[in-house]
Amino acid sequence: MIDYKQVLEDIHTELLGIEDTGEVASYIPELASVSQDNFGIYLNRINEENYCAGNWKTRFSVQSISKVLSLAKALSLVGTSIWNRMDVEPSGDPFNHLSLLEMEEGIPRNPLINAGAIVVADILISELKNPKEDFLAYVRGLANDATINYNERVATSEKATGFKNYATAYLLKSFGNLNNPVDQVLDFYFHQCALEMNCEQLSNAFYLFANRGICMRNKAHLTLTQVKRINAIMLTCGFYDEAGEFAFEVGLPGKSGVGGGIVALLPNEYILATWAPGLNPKGNSYLGMQALERFTTKTGASIF
């Protein structure tokens, strides 16, 4: 029998004892003010007791983690036709890289890099009556938590500094892979990335990916095939040009964000969310990556 409470406490204590060489994201000014001293872990076990350690109650900007949630919503609305507008291959490049997008004529490598997520945002704007409100309601429903909100300060900060995202959107537009006005698509995209949750809320929002498409409210949102596809994309593409390293060290589908959050899962078993704002050179949480590696090593619980 694994003592999960002790495992989390041990990991938290061990990692607080090492030097956090990560750097808080500063290219989005609103994120730069977050203290690097934060470090939280929350383990959400399917139909079992949950455990936590550290600053798991503190809300943070989930950033690119939201791309999995927007993909899930779009896939439930338009089905497999979504793959006509993007691929499912790892990019091997940073999340905001543009060269492949031009070489491959406006078809993003996958939905978890910025270009792919902007196309997903375009789909949601076309499909939803009130896109920002409807998407927020969707996320709240997944997590069974009406207190989840956008951080408007973060969204405004991203809008003021997101020059590469504007370049990406206009490049997509030039290849005919964006149907709505660029400003409208990016306003949605910046708000999506500005979703704010704590580790518990984040694990709850991702519950359906570990629970056969059924969310915290016991409502089915995705088919088994759709869940399988999304989990596969998280495993191969969820950490950009560090995805192979994450699969090698941790062995779970997961997704990171430059706000310092990481969420990973073992189907039918658990969802583990971590938050530590200091990022490694690849843009993934320095302590979060180590926490997940230690967790799967100590418990022996990964997909491998």
N, C-alpha and C positions, 0 to 999 in steps of 0.2 A: 504494500500500500504506500503510495507516494504522499508525503507530507507537503502538500502544495504551499501551505502557509509558511512553513519553514524554508522551503525552496525560494519563495519570493523574498522573504526577509533576508536570507543569506545573499542573494544576488544584489539586492538593494544596498546592503551593508558593504559588500565587496567592492561594488562599483563606486560608491561614495568615497572609498579609500584610495582610488586611483586618480591621477591627474586627468581632468577632462580637457583634452586638447582641441575639442571642437570649437567652432566659432558660430555665434548666433547670426542668422541671416540678416544682412543689412541693406540689401538692394531693394527691399520693401521697407521703407523707413519705419512704419508702424510696428514691424516685427523686431526691429533693432533694440527696442526698449525693454524687451522681455529678459528677465534675469536668467543667467546661465545656471544658477544654483538649483533650479527646479529639476526634479527627477521623480517620476511616478510610474507605477506598474499596476495594471488591473487584469486579473485572470477571470474570464467569464466561461464557466464550464456548462456544457449543455445538460440541463436537467440535474445539475449537481451544485454543491456549494461554491460560491465565488470567493476570491481572495485578492488582497491588494497591499500595496506598500508605497510609502513616500507621498508625493504631491499628486495623487491620482484624482483628487477632487477639483483641481485647478483647471479652468477652461483655457483652451489655446486654439489658435487658428489651424485648422486641419489641412489647409492648402491642397496639395495634390492628392491627398487621400480621398478627397471628394470626387475625384475622377472615377473611382470605382462605383460610387453611388449614382453618378449621372449616367454612366454606362449601363448600369442595371436598369435604370428607369427607361432609357432609350431603347434598350434591347427588348424590354417588355412591351413597348409601344409599337416598334417597327419590325421586330423580329430579325431574321437573317439578312434582310436587305441592307442593314447597317454595314455589312462587310463589303458592299459595293463602293463604299466611300472611305474605307480605311483597311489596313492589313492587320495581321496579328503576330508580326515578327518582332523580336527584340531589335532595338535600334543600334545598340552598342555606343550610343552617343549621349551627351548630356540632354536633360529634359527639354531644353529650349533651343536645341540645335536646328539649323535651317537648311544646311546643304543637302541632306537626303531628301527633304521635301521638294526641293527644286529639281533634283536629279530624277525623282520618281513622279514628277508631273502632278504634284498636289495631292497625292495619296499618302497620308501619314502612315508610318510604319506600324503603329499600334495606337489604341485609344488612351493609353496612359502617359504618353508624352504630350506636351502642350498642344502641338498641332492636332493630334487625334482628339483630345478633349475639347478643343475649340470646335471641331466638326460635330462632336456629340452635343455641344451646347447649341449649335445651329439646328440640329434635329429637334431638340427639346423646345426651342423657341417656335419652331413650326408646328409641333404637335400639342403643346400645352396652351390653354386659354390664357392663363396668367402665369407665365413661366417661373418667375422668381418665387411667387407665393405658392404655386403648385409644387415646385420642387422642395421648398422648405417643408410643406405639409407632408410630402412623401418621406423625407428624412425623419421628421418627427414621428410619423407612423411606424417606420421601420424600428426606431429605437423605443417606441412607446413613451415618448417624452416631449411634451408640448413646450418645454422651456428652452429647447435648442433654437438658436437664432443666428443670423448673420451678424458679423461685427462690421458695422458701417464704416468705422474709421479705417479698418484694414482694407475694405473694398475701395474706399476713396484713395487710400495710399497706393494701392495697386494700379488703379486707373491713372494716377498721376505719373507713375514711373514705369508702366508696363510696355515700354517701347518695342521690345522684342516680340511681345504678344501681338501688338498692332502689326508689326512686320509680318509675322506668321499669318495673321488673319487676312491681310491684303494679298499675300502670296497665294493662300488658299482660294481667295476670291478670284484672283487672276486665272487660276486653273479651273474655275467653275465648280469648286467644291465647297462653296458657302452660298446659301440661298438668301439669307437675310442680311440686312445692313451690318457692316463691321461693328459700328458703335453699339448696336443693340446686342449683338452676339457677345461682345467682350464685356458689356455691362453685366450680363447674366454670368459669364465665366468668372469675372472678378468677384461677384457675390458668392458664387458656388465655392470658390477657394477660400472665401472669408467666413465660411461656416465655423462656428466656435463650439467645441465640445470638450469635456474632460475624458479621462481614460475610460471610465465606466460607460459614459454615453457613447463613446466611439465603439467600444466593444459591442454594445447593444445594437448600434446601427449596422454592424457587420454580422450580426447573429445569423441572418438568413443564409449567408454564404457557407456557414458551417452546419446549417440545419436544413439542408435540402430545399432551400428557397422559401422557407417559412420563417416569418419575422417574429419579433418579441410579442406581437399581438396574436400570434398563432394564425396569421393570414398568409396564404401562399402568394408570392409575388413573381416567382421565377420557376420555370420548369427545371427538372434535374439536368437536362442538357444545357440549359443556359447557365446554371450554377457551375457545371463542370467547365464550360468555356471561360467564364469569368475567373474562376480559380486558377485555371491554366495560364491565363494572361497575367494574373498577379504574380505567379511563380516565375514566369519568364521575362516579364517586363515591368514589374512593380517597383524596381529600384534602379531603373535607367541603366547607366553603364556600370553599375555594381550588382546587377541582377544575378549574374552567375555566381558571384562571391556570396550573396545572400543565400542562394539555393545550396551552395556548397557548405557554408558554415551553419546555417539554420535549418534548411530543409522544410520550409513552409511557404504556402502562398501568402503574400502580404503586400502592403503598400506603405510607402513613406511620404512625408510632406516636409517642406522646408520650415514649417513651424516647429519641427522637432518631434512630431508624432510618428509612430509606426504602429500599424495593426497587422497581425498575422493570425492564421487559424489552422487548426487541424480538423478536417471535416468530421462531423458527428461527435467531436470531443470538446473542443474549446476555441475561444478567441482570446488572444493576448494583446493588450494595447499598452504601449509605453510612451512616455513623453520626457524628453530632455532636449532643450533648445539648441545646445551646441552641436553644430554639423561638421561632419568630416569633409574632406575635399570633394567628395562625390555628391554632397548635398543631403546626405542621410545622417540621422542622429548618431553621434559618436557613442554615447552610452546606450542608446536604444538598441543599436545593432549588437553590442556586446551582451546586453541583457537577454536578447532573444537567443543568441548562440548558447549562452550558459544555461538558459531554461531547457532547450531541447537536448543539450548534452546531459544535464543533471537528471532529467526525467525520462530520456530515451523516447520521447513522444514527438515524432515528426512524420512526414509522409514517407520517409525512407526507412 
